[in-house]
Amino acid sequence: MAERSFTNEVGKLRQGCGTTLHVEGILAVTKALLQSGVAYVGGYQGAPISHLMDVLGDSKDVLDELGVYFENSASEATAAAMLAASVHYPLRGAVTWKSTVGTNVAADALANLASGGVTGGALIILGEDYGEGSSIMQERSHAFAMKSQMWLLDPRPNITAIVNAVKSGFELSEASNTPVFLLLRLRSCHLHGAFQAEDNKRPPMTVTEATRQPTRDVSRIVLPPANFQHEKEKIENRWPAAVKHIRDHGLNEVFGDDLADVGIIVQGGLYNTLNRSMELLGCSDAFGNTRVPLYVMNVAYPVIDEEVIEFCTGKRSVLLIEEGQPDFIEQNINAILRRAGIPTELHGKDMLTMAGEYTSLVVTRGVHTFLSSYLPEVISAEPALLRSADDPASPFAVRVEPHTVRPRPPGLCTGCPERPIFSGLKLAERETGEHHISADIGCHLFSINAPFDLGATTMGYGLGSAAAAALNSKGSDRRTIAMMGDGGFWHNGLSSGVGNAVFNKNDQLLVVVDNDYAAATGGQDVLSSHADLPTRSTKHPIERAVRGIGVKWARTIADTYDVTTVRDTFVDALTTDETGPKVLVMQSECQLNRQRREKPQRAQALQAGERVVRERFGVDPETCTGDHACIRISGCPSLTITDNPDPMRTDPIATVLDSCVGCGVCGANAHAAVLCPSFYRTDVVYNPTRRDRMLARLRTWWINMLARGIERRAAGFEVTP
């Protein structure tokens, strides 16, 4: 169950030539694939391209009509290996995944693919996750393209430009027999715009037809002596063919080349940011009518020597805007200019930041510095963001408050079933002592923050167990604990983690957080999901899988909200005499997906006048002492503090906000930790029946009767001087 359904939008994919489509970037990419005659598509979800997989999944009927094969790949390596279909057959194939982390997983298959080359167009759509919106290590995909000599497209953030880049990517791949990266930045994936649609094309050869005509060419297989010939082909044939195709088809763009004797070179994906900065400085407008010559590199790799020389010839100085580090393009262009004897000065990282996202603030300041030195007459505005943060008048001035509030770290959602797992582990460690905990990629990684403070490292998706492998001391009384999600388990963890631990007789405890989906990437189903899917095989228990490769001690907890059971099971796993790896499968549905399913059902029932009960938890203000231990052991966003109603006490008490989803973890934690009896559960009844109203009146009467005695005693109590 993905976080968003595109069922209503996929109908637009059938529209043909002459139609103007107003769509989101991801939908435009899907339409461009169909217009380009793609034969097969695969990939692994991950921001910012998760929705591309969701769109393709919702487009099954359209894909079937065109004979296009689609699958949700088990990993990025699986997706990359799919492109082998384009090695011998004239099949256009596209795969997609998340930036450098996905490319790292796919590296082996990609390197082999790039070595042997392709016959049909092979397009890898990368969701580049760099900068302020990123959730991963700050690296660029550019380096991999250079390493394996795969061409890298970085189109302007414009719907038409992105659609054209998909088509151009396939054509460039076929012209040079080389797989091509299409880099889509975060904002490109989610921007909205319009483009002129074309008719969808059925692939000239479908994958079904290809299987009926088996073809092989041993020279395309990476094995000596063919692998040495492949490198020669890259330099002598594929690279020149790519350069010629890029120049002949004008994939890179030049704007206003004769306007001045200085210029700016920019990666295509940064064009909008640059134009906005120039607009703020008064040397362009919202429509891109620049007063400064621009060379837009929609192809970030390879750099086209002739185009660089043509643009720089006759110019005193050029500014290169290249986001991230190392400065691959800047070094390349410097070499091109010096070898050609072009005296143009090249500026880049000396006027811009070396690393980090090139926001409007960074780019505006860098462009202002450059133009102030070489072309000051085109600057007609001085935006406020040029002021230093030290200037009190600057909107970016740093103002230190006397009581600075610490930044709030990312945390788990209200009602998340992973929260009681970490609460139970913290309670278990009161008995067993602290343990080294190897974390993994996923929502559960938030456990490294307060209030849990659990987890020391994270090495990659599904590598939580492998990351704890070296800390397997047979003489220690403390077992290492490894965390892993169900998505990571099926992606990489079963073989790299569990299989490795079994083979090496590792004594670690592996905790698999099974929330029924690959939740962190948008709620996509996995092998162990409980959903009934017409095109996927599900309901394969994780415990059965680990036992199948040799784990002897394995337990599944079907309700992680039972904190007492979670705590006791942790203690058992950490103290058992059983040798070999131990596996705990902590199983409860992701609360976000559960609410996405239940909220529409509840709203429909309410509208129909049906009886609906909503569970809520609360804190008795007269019982709560205000020690906040419940908050420290839970961390739920709905559990916070409020003013103490007792005038004799100043400490704020705990309270539960209306965002509570009734998971009960706060009360379960309080009970398991023997904290206090102040938590209560209440049922909010909508559209109550006659019986509900009668019971409510009876309960109210009885509570009032019990309270009268207390009130009479309180009224009769006198304070003597």
ZAGU-873488 format. One record per residue: x, y, z of N, C-alpha, C in turn; residue in one letter. Coordinates in steps of 0.1 Angstrom, whole numbers, plus 5000, padded with zeros to 4 digits. Each point is the difference from the previous one (the first is absolute). Layout:
# ZAGU-873488
XYZXYZXYZa;...
***
This chain:
# ZAGU-873488
500849885000499250125000500950125000m;500250074989500850114999499450125006a;500850105004499550125007499150084992e;500149994986499150084991499649914989r;498850014996499549934988499950104988s;500449954989500050084987498949954991f;499049925006499049944991499250104992t;499750125006499350104993500850074989n;501350015002500850074991500549914988e;500049875001500649924990499250004987v;498850045001499250014988500650104990g;500750105005500650104991501149944991k;500549885005501149944992499549954987l;498749994998499549954987499850114990r;500150135004499850114991501150014990q;499750044988500950004989500450134994g;500550004988500550114993499050125000c;500550125002499150125000499450035013g;500249925010499550025014501150075008t;499550105008500950075010499749945013t;501049935006499949945013500650095011l;499250025010500450075012500249905011h;501249965003500349895009501250035009v;500249915010501250015009501249934992e;501250045005501249954993500049854998g;499749925011500049864999499149944990i;498850064999499049954990500550034986l;500750124998500550044987501149904996a;500849955009501149914997499349874995v;499049955007499349884996499450014986t;499450124997499450024987501150004989k;501250065003501150014991500549864997a;500049915010500549864998499149934990l;498750025001499049944991500150054986l;500250134999500250074987501249964993q;501049955008501349964994500149864996s;498949925002500049864996500749915010g;500050035012500749925010499449865000v;500949905002499549864999499949945014a;500850045010499949955013500550115010y;499549995012500350105011500149925013v;501050045008500149955014500750105009g;500149975012500750095009499749975015g;500650075008499849995015499750145005y;499050005009499550135005501050075009q;499950135001500850085009499950144995g;499950095010499850154997501250054992a;499850084990498750064996499349934988p;500349884997499349934989499149895005i;499750005012499049895005498750014992s;499550124998498750014993500149954985h;501250004994500149954987499649855000l;500549935010499649865001498649985003m;499450095008498650005003499150024987d;500450104992499350034988500049884991v;501249944998500149894991499249885005l;499949985013499249905006498550024997g;499650135001498650034998499750004985d;501050004991499750014986500049864993s;499849905007500149864995499249984987k;498750055000499249984989500650074987d;500550125002500650074989501249934995v;500949955009501249934996499649874993l;499049935005499649884993499650024986d;499250114998499550034987501250024990e;501150055005501150034991501049894999l;499849895008501049895001501250045008g;499950095009501250045008500049925013v;501249945003500249925012500450095011y;499449985012500450075012500149915012f;501150035008500049935013500750095011e;499549975012500650065012501249925003n;501250054998501249925002500349985015s;500749895003500349975014501150105005a;500850054991501050105004500550084988s;500850095002500650084989500849914991e;500749915007500949904992499149924990a;498849965005499149924992499550094988t;499750125003499550094990501150024989a;501250035005501150024990500349884991a;499949885006500249884993498949984989a;498850065002499049994990500450054987m;500950115000500450064988500849914991l;500449885005500649904991499249974988a;498750025001499149974989500350094988a;500650115003500350104989501449974994s;500849915005501349974995500049944986v;499149904998500049934987498750044991h;499050055007498750024993499750154999y;499450044989499650144999498850055009p;500249975012498950035010500450125008l;499150105001500350125008499549965014r;501050025010499649975013500450115010g;499250025010500350115010499849945014a;501050045009499949965014500250135008v;499649995013500150125008500349965014t;500750095007500249995014500550135006w;500449995013500450125007501550024999k;500450104994501350064999501249915003s;500950055008501349935002499849875008t;499150005010499849885007499549884991v;499150034991499549904991501149964990g;500750104995501149974991501149925006t;500350025013501049925006499649855000n;498749985003499549865000500049944986v;499750084990500049954986501350004993a;501150045007501350034994500549884991a;499949885006500649894993499349984986d;498750005000499249984988500350114990a;500050125005500250124991501450004994l;501049965007501350004995500249904989a;499349885002500149904989499150044988n;498950075003499250054989500750104991l;500750105007500750104993501249954993a;500649895004501149944994499649944986s;499049915001499649934988499250084990g;499450115006499250084991498649954998g;499150084993498649964998499750024985v;498949934996499550024987498750085000t;499149975009498850085002500450115011g;499250104999500250115010499849965014g;501050035009499949975014500150135008a;499050035008499950125007499849975015l;500950075008499949985014499650145006i;498850005006499450135005500450015015i;500950095003500550025013499250115007l;499549975012499450115008501150055009g;500750114995501150065007499650065014e;500649955010499550045014501250075007d;500250134995501250085005499550135005y;500550045012499650135005499150005012g;499250115001499250035012498949895002e;499549944990498949915001500549855001g;501349985001500649875000499949935013s;500049864999500049925011501249905000s;500950024992501249914998501350085001i;501149924999501350064999500050104988m;500850115002500050104989501149974990q;499649934990500849964988499250024987e;500850014989499450024987500049884992r;499149984991500049894990501050024989s;500550124999500950034988501249915000h;500649975012501249925000499849864993a;498949945002499849874995499950004985f;499350114995499950014985501450014994a;500950085006501450014995500749875001m;499949935011500749885002499749894990k;498749984997499649904990499850064986s;500250134998499750064988498649984995q;499150045008498650004997499550144999m;499350044990499750144998498950045010w;500150135005499250055011499250124995l;498749994999499150114996499550075013l;500050135000499650085011499150114995d;498849974996499250104993499550125008p;499750114994499450115007498749965007r;499750055012498849975007498850064993p;499649944990498950054991499349874994n;498749995001499349884996500349964986i;500050104991500349974986501449954998t;501050065007501449964999500249865006a;499349975010500149865006499449904991i;498950034994499449904990501049984988v;500550114995500949994989501349925004n;500450025013501249935004499849855001a;498849955003499849864999500249954986v;499450064991500149964986501450014995k;500750115004501450024996500949905006s;499749965012500849905007500049874993g;498849954995500049884993500750014987f;499950114993500650024987501550015002e;500550075010501550015002500549865004l;499349925008500449875003500249914988s;499050014991500149914988501150054991e;500250134999501050064990501449965005a;500249995013501349975005500249875006s;498949925000500149865006500450015015n;499550105007500450025013498850035009t;499949945012498950035009500150155005p;498950065002499950145003499350035013v;500650085009499350055012499250124997f;498850005005499150125000499950055014l;500650115004500050045014498850105002l;499149965009498950085004500250055015l;500150135001500250055014498650015007r;500150025013498849995008498950094995l;500350124997498950094995499549974986r;500849944992499649964987499049895000s;500149915010499149895001498650055004c;499950115007498750045006499550134994h;500750064991499550134994498849974991l;499250104998498849984991500250094988h;499549964989500150084987499249934989g;500350054988499249954989501049974988a;499649904992500749974988499149944989f;500450014988499249954989500249854999q;499049925001500149865000500149954986a;500649884999500049924988499349875002e;499849934989499449875001500949905007d;499449915008500849895005500449914989n;501249945002500549914990500249865005k;499549904993500249865004501549974996r;500749945009501449974996500149914988p;501050034991500149934987500249855003p;500749975011500149865005499649995014m;499149925004499749985014500949905007t;500049995013500849905007499649864996v;498749984998499449874996500649964987t;500050094990500549974987501549985001e;500750065008501549985002500349865004a;499249955010500249875005499849894990t;499350034989499749904989501150014990r;500950105001501150014990501450015008q;500449905007501250005008501250054992p;500750105005501250054993501250015010t;501249974995501150025009501250054992r;500950075006501250054994501149995011d;500849904999501049985011500950125002v;500250084990500950125001499450105010s;498749995003499450095009500149965015r;500549885002500149955014501350045006i;500050055012501250055006500949895005v;500949954991500949895003501250024990l;501249985005501250014991499849914988p;500450054988500650134997499050114997p;498749975000499050104996500050125009a;500349995013500050115009501050114997n;501249954994501050104996499550084987f;499349934992499450064988498950105004q;499349975010499050105004500550135004h;501150015007500650135004500450074987e;500649934991500450074987498850054993k;498949925000498850054993499450135007e;500150015013499550125007500750124995k;501449994999500850124996499950034985i;500149904992500150024986498650014992e;499049945006498749994993498950075008n;499749965012498950045007500050155004r;501250045005500150145005499950104988w;500749984989499850094988498650004995p;499349885000498649994996499150085009a;500349995013499250085009500250154998a;501250044999500350154998499350054987v;500149924989499450044988498550015001k;499449905007498550015002499650125008h;500750025011499750125009500150134992i;501050024992500250124993498950014988r;499849894993499150014989498650025004d;499649965012498650015005499950125010h;501050075002499950125009499549975014g;500549895006499549975013500450105010l;501250064999500350125008499550124994n;499850115008499450124995500850125003e;500050104991500750135002498950114999v;500050095010499150115000500850135000f;499750094990500650145000501550004999g;500649924991501449984999500850134996d;499350094993500750124995499750125008d;499449985012499650125008501150065008l;501149935003501150055008501249924998a;501250055005501249934999500449925012d;498949985008500249905012498849914998v;500049895008498949904999499949915012g;499049935001499749905011499749874994i;500749895005499749864997499349945011i;498949934998499249955011499549864997v;500049915010499449874998498550024998q;499449924991498650024996499150005012g;500249915009499149995012500050125009g;501150094998500150125008499550124993l;499549984988499650124992499050095006y;498949945006499050085006500550085012n;500949945008500550075011500950124995t;500849984990500850104994499150114995l;499049974992499250104994499350095011n;499649935011499350075011501050105006r;501349965002501050085005500350124991s;500049984987500350114991498850094999m;498849955002498850085001500150095012e;500449955011500250085012501050114998l;501049984992501150094997499650104989l;498949974993499550094990500649974986g;500749894998500649974987499349884993c;498849975004499149914993498650025005s;499149934994498650015004499449855003d;498850005004499449875003499949904988a;500150064988499949924988501449964994f;501050035008501449964995500650094990g;499550134999500650094990501250065007n;501249934998501250045007500750114993t;500850085008500950104995501549955001r;500149885004501449945001500049874992v;501049984992500049874992500049885009p;499249904997500049875008500249884991l;500849915005500249874994499449895010y;498949944996499249915009500449864996v;500649935010500549864997498949905004m;499149984991499049905003500649864999n;501249994994500849885001501250035009v;500049955012501050035009501349924998a;499849894994501249914996499649924988y;500850004989501350064999499950154998p;501150075004500150144996500450014986v;499450084992500250014986501150114997i;501249964997501150094999499750124990d;499549964988499850104990499050115004e;498949965007499050095005500650105010e;500849945009500650095011501050104993v;500849954991500950094993499250114993i;499049974992499250094993499450115009e;499549955012499350105009501050095007f;501249955003501050085007500850094992c;500249964987500850084991499550154999t;500950095002499650145000499450065013g;500049915010499450055013501250025010k;499950115008501150025010499949905011r;498849975004499849925012498749924999s;500049885006498849925001499949955014v;498749995005499749955013499449864998l;500549905006499449865000499249985013l;498749964998499249975012499849855000i;500849935008500049865001499749965015e;498949945003499649975013500849885005e;500450005013500649895007501549994997g;500649905006501549984999500249854998q;501249964994501050094995499550074987p;500950104996499650094989500449934987d;499349894996500449934988499950084988f;498950074998499850084987501050115000i;500250075011501050115000501449964996e;500449895005501349954996500149964986q;498949944995499949964986500150124991n;499250105003500050124991501350085001i;500650005011501350075002501049934990n;500049865000500949934992499750034985a;498750004996499750034986500550144996i;499850105008500450144996501550014999l;500749945010501550015000500649934988r;499449884997500649924988499750074987r;498950075000499650084987500750135000a;500650045010500750135000499050125002g;498849975005499050115002500350085013i;500250134999500450075012498950045010p;498849964997498850035008500349965015t;499750095009500149965014498849925004e;500249895008498949925004499950015015l;498850045005499750015014498949895003h;500049965013499049905004499950005015g;500749905006500049985014500650115008k;500850084993500750125007498950115003d;498950004992499050105002498749945006m;499949875000498949935006500549905011l;499049945007500549915010500549874994t;501049945007500649884995499049885000m;499150005010499149885002498650065004a;499149905001498650045004499250044988g;498650005003499150044990500150144995e;499950024987500150144995498650065000y;499750065012498750065001500050144994t;498950075000499950134994501050105007s;500149985013500950085008501449994995l;500549874999501449974996500250054986v;499149974991500350034986499950154998v;499150075006499850144999501350085004t;500549955012501350075005501149974990r;500149874995501149974991499950074987g;498950014994499850074988500250155002v;499650065011500250145003501550035001h;500749915006501550025001500650004987t;499649914991500649984987499650134991f;498850035000499650114991500550135005l;500150025013500550125006501550034995s;500749894998501450004996500250024985s;499049944992500350004985498950074992y;498850025005498950064992499050075010l;500550105007499250065011498850084994p;500150044987498950084994498749924999e;500049875000498849924998499249985013v;500750045011499349985013499250125003i;498749995001499150115002499249995013s;500349905008499249985013501049945010a;499750035013500849955011499149935010e;499749874998499149935009500549995014p;499149995009500450005014500849885004a;499949904993500849885004501550014997l;500450114993501450034998500750055013l;499150055009500650055013500649885008r;501050035007500649905009499149975012s;500149875004499349965012500450085013a;501150074999500550085011499350145000d;499450034989499350134999498649995007d;499850085010498749995007498850024991p;500250084989498950024991499749894991a;500949904999499849894991498949905005s;499249954991498949915004500749875004p;501349984998500749885004500850025012f;499950115006500850035012499749905011a;501149965006499949905011499750075013v;498949965006499550075012500049895011r;500950015010500149915011499150035011v;499049925003499150025011500649955013e;499650065011500649965013499749865003p;498949944996499749865003499749934987h;501149964993499949944987499349865001t;499049984992499349874999500849914990v;500449885005500849914992499149954988r;500749994988499349954988499349865003p;498849994995499349875002500549904990r;500549885005500549904990498849934994p;500249944988498949924994499749885009p;498749975000499549895009499049924994g;499549905007499049914996498650065000l;499149954992498750064999499249975013c;498950075002499049965010499549864998t;500149925010499449864999500949914993g;501350044996500949914993500249875008c;499949884994500249885007501549975003p;500950084995501449985003500450075013e;499250095005500350075012500049905012r;499049925002500049905011501149904999p;500649984988501149914999501250065007i;500350134998501150065006499850035015f;498750025004499750025014500249875007s;499649894994500249865006501549975001g;500850044990501449975001500750095011l;499650125001500550085011499749945014k;498849955001499649945013500849875002l;500249924989500749885001501550035004a;500550104996501450045003500250035015e;498950035006500150035015500449875007r;499749884994500349875006501349954994e;500250024987501149934993501350094999t;499850135002501150094997499950054986g;500850104997500050064986500749914990e;499750014988500549924989500450094988h;501049954993500350074987498949974990h;499450104994498949994991500450054986i;499949914990500250044986498750034994s;499950134995498850044994499949984985a;498950034994499949984986499150114994d;499950004986499250104993498549975002i;499350105003498549995002499550095011g;498750005002499450085010500749975014c;500349885002500549955013501450075003h;500650064990501350075003499850135009l;498750045001499750125009500349965014f;500249875003500249965014501450055005s;500850054991501350065004499850135008i;498850064998499850135007499249985013n;499950115008499349995012498549974997a;499349935009500549965013500749865001p;500149934989500549875000501549995000f;500750084992501450014999500649864998d;499549924990500449874997500549994986l;501249944998500649994987501350074999g;501049934995501450064999500450024985a;499649924991500450024986498949964991t;500150044987499149964989500949994988t;500149884994500949984989499249994986m;498749985000499349994988498849925002g;499150004989498749945001500149855001y;499549955011500149855002501349955005g;500950095004501349975005500250015015l;498950015007500150025015500749885006g;499649884996500649885005501549984996s;500350034988501449994995500950105007a;499450125003500850105007500449965014a;499349905006500349965013500949875000a;500349964988500749874999501449995007a;500750114999501450005007499950005015a;498950055005499950015015499349875005l;500649894996499549865004500949945010n;500150055012501049955009499449885008s;500649884998499549885006500150015015k;501050085005500250005015499250115007g;499350084993499250115006498749955005s;499550075011498749975005498950094994d;500450094991499150094994499949974985r;498849954996499849984986499850134992r;500650014988499750114992498649994994t;499350124999498750004995500050074986i;499349954990500050064987498550024997a;499750124994498750044995499949994985m;498849974996499749994985498550014998m;499650074989498650004997499649894990g;498749984998499649894991500450034986d;500050134996500450044987501549974998g;500850045010501549974999500349855001g;499149935007500249855001499949944986f;499050034993499849944987500950064989w;500450125002500950074991501449945000h;500549985012501449965001500349925012n;499250015010500349955014500049855001g;499249934992499849855002501449934997l;500650044989501349944996501250065007s;500150144999501150075005500150005016s;498849995006499950015014499849865007g;498849954998499649885007500849884995v;500249984987500849894994501450015005g;500650125000501350025005500249965015n;499050045008500049975014499949855003a;499249934992499849865002501349934996v;500650044988501249934995501150025010f;500250125006501150025009499649985015n;498949945003499549975013500150125009k;499550114995500050135007499049995011n;500350055012499149995011499150135002d;499950084990499350135001498549985001q;499350105004498550005000499650104989l;499349954990499450084989498650035003l;499650135000498650045001499550054987v;499049934994499550034987498650085003v;500050124997498850085002499149984988v;498949925002499149964989498750085001d;500050124993498850085001499149984987n;500249894993499249964989500350074987d;500950104999500350074988501450055000y;500550044988501250085000499550145003a;499850035013499350125005500750134997a;501350005002500850124999500050064986a;499849914990500150044986498650034994t;499049995009498650044995499049895002g;500349895007499049905003499849904989g;501049974993499849904989500049865007q;499349904994499949875005501349924997d;500349915009501249914999499549855001v;501049915000499649865000499249965012l;500350065012499349965012498750085003s;499650094991498850085002498849905000s;499050055007498749925001499050034989h;500350094992499050044990499849904989a;498849994995499749914989500250084987d;501049964992500350084988499949914988l;499350054989499849924988501249964993p;501150095000501249984992501249985008t;499949985013501249985009499749885010r;501049945004499949895009500550055014s;499150005010500350055013499749895011t;499950045012499849925012501049895002k;501350044998501149905002500750055013h;499749935011500550045014501550015000p;500550105007501450025002500649895009i;499349965010500549905009500349874992e;499149974991500149874992501350024991r;500250124995501250024991501349985008a;500150065012501249985007500249865005v;499049935004500149865004500549924988r;499550044988500449924988501450014996g;500850105005501450004997500849975013i;499449955010500749945011499950075014g;499250105002499850065013499249905009v;500549975011499349915009499150085010k;500550115005499250085011499450114992w;498750004998499250114994498750015006a;499550125002498750035006499450114992r;498649994999499350114994499050065010t;500150135003499050065009499050074991i;498849965000498950054991499450135004a;500350055012499550125005501150085008d;500650094993501150075007499550105010t;498750035000499550105010499949945014y;500249875001500149935013501450015005d;500350115007501350045004500649905010v;499149945008500549905010500549884993t;499349954990500549884993501250034992t;500150124994501250044993501250015009v;499850065012501150005009500549875004r;499149915004500349875005500749914989d;499550024988500649924989501550054997t;500250135001501450054999500949945010f;499550005013500849945011500349864997v;499049924995500249864997501149994989d;499950084989500949994989501450035004a;500150105009501450055004500649915010l;499349915006500549925011500049854997t;499449964989499949854998501349944997t;500149875003501349934998500149944986d;498950024992500049954986501150074992e;500849924993501150064992499550034986t;500850084993499650044986499250135001g;499650054988499350124999498549985006p;499650115006498650005005499250114992k;498849974996499250094992498750035007v;499750125002498750055005499350074989l;498849964995499250074990498950075008v;500150135000499150095007498950054990m;498849955001499150014989498750085005q;499950124994498750085001500050094988s;498850034995499850084988500450145002e;500750064990500350145000498850085002c;500150095010498850085004499550104989q;501050054992499650094989499149934990l;500549884996499249934990498749955006n;500049975013498849955006499050125000r;500450125004499150115000499650044986q;500849984990499650034986498949914996r;500049885005498949904997498850025008r;500250035013498850015009499350135000e;500750114998499350135000498950024990k;500349964987498950014990498849905004p;500349895006499049915004499250065011q;500750065010499350065011499150124995r;500650084991499250124995498849954993a;500149894992498849954993499049955009q;500449935011499149955010499350125007a;500750105003499450125007498950064991l;500450024987499150064991498749924998q;500249875002498849914998499249995013a;500550075011499249995013500349885008g;501149934997500349875007500750045013e;499949915010500750015012501549984998r;500850105005501549994999500650035013v;500949915004500750025013501550034998v;500450115006501450044999500749995014r;501049935001500749985013500950125002e;500050065012500950115004500649975013r;501250045002500649995013500350135006f;500050015013500250125007500849995013g;500250115007500750005012499250075011v;499749935011499350065011500850115006d;499650134999500850115005500150005015p;499149945007500150005015500949895005e;500349904991500849895004501550024996t;500250064988501350034994500850085010c;501349965003500950075009500950104992t;500049984987500850104992501549964999g;500349875002501549964999500449974985d;499049994991500249994986500849874996h;500049905008500749884997499349934988a;498750024999499349944989500450054987c;500350134999500450074988501449954996i;500949995010501449974998500149854994r;499149925004500149864995499149974988i;499350104995499149984989500450094988s;500050135002500450094989498950024990g;498749965004498950024990499750154999c;499850054987499750144998498750045006p;499149915003498750035006500150015015s;501149965006500250005014500950125004l;499450105006500750125003499750055014t;500350135002499750055014499050114999i;499450035012499050115001500150055014t;499350115003500150075013499449905010d;500550015012499649925011498750075006n;498949925002498850075005500150025015p;500949945007500250015014500850135003d;499450105007500750125002501149985010p;500149895007501149985009501249944994m;499949964987501149944993500350084987r;501250024997500450084988500549924989t;500449875002500549924989498849974990d;500350024987498949964990499849855000p;498849964997499649865000500049954985i;499949874999499949944986498650014995a;499850014987498750004994500149944986t;498849954995500049934987499250094991v;500650044988499350094991499049924992l;499250084993498949944992500549924988d;501350024996500549924989500249855004s;499849965012500149875005499249904991c;500649894996499349904992499649885008v;500250005013499549905008500849875000g;501350014997500949885000500249945014c;500050095010500149955014501449985005g;501050044992501449985004500350085013v;499450125001500450085012499649935013c;498749955000499649925012500749875002g;500349934989500749885000501550025006a;500650114995501350035006500050035015n;499050085004499850035014499849885008a;499349904995499749885007501349915001h;500649984988501249924999501250055009a;500150135000501150075008499650025014a;498849965004499550035013500150145004v;499550094991500150145002498950065009l;498850014994498950065008498749964994c;498950015008498749964995499250114994p;500650114995499350124995499449984986s;500449904993499449994986498749935000f;499150044992498749944998499649994985y;499149914997499549994987498650034999r;499650074990498650044998499549974986t;498849964998499449984987499150124996d;500450064989499150114995499149944989v;498750005003499049944992499350104991v;500149984987499350094991498749934995y;499050074998498749954996499549895010n;500050045013499749905011498649944998p;499949885005498749935000499250045012t;498849965001499250025013500749945012r;500549884998500749935011501250085004r;500850064990501250085004499650125008d;498950074997499550115007499649975014r;499349885001499549965013501249965009m;501049934995501149975008500850125004l;500150104991500750135003499350075012a;498750005000499350075011500249925013r;499949874999500249925012501450025006l;501050004991501450025005500250145006r;499450104994500150135005499450015014t;498849945001499350005013500849945011w;500649884996500849935010501250075004w;500750064991501250085003499750125009i;498950064997499550125008499749955015n;499449885001499649955013501349975008m;501049944994501349985007500750125003l;499950114992500750125003499450085011a;498749985003499350085010500649995014r;500449875003500649975013501350085001g;500850004990501350075000499850155002i;499050054993499750145000499550045014e;499149915006499550045014501250005010r;500849904999501249995009500950124998r;500250044988500950124997499350125005a;498750014999499350125005500050015015a;500049895007499950005014501450015007g;501049994992501450015006500450145003f;500350035012500450145004501550005004e;500650114996501450025003500150095013v;500649945010500150075013501350095000t;499950115006501250095000501149945009p;
***
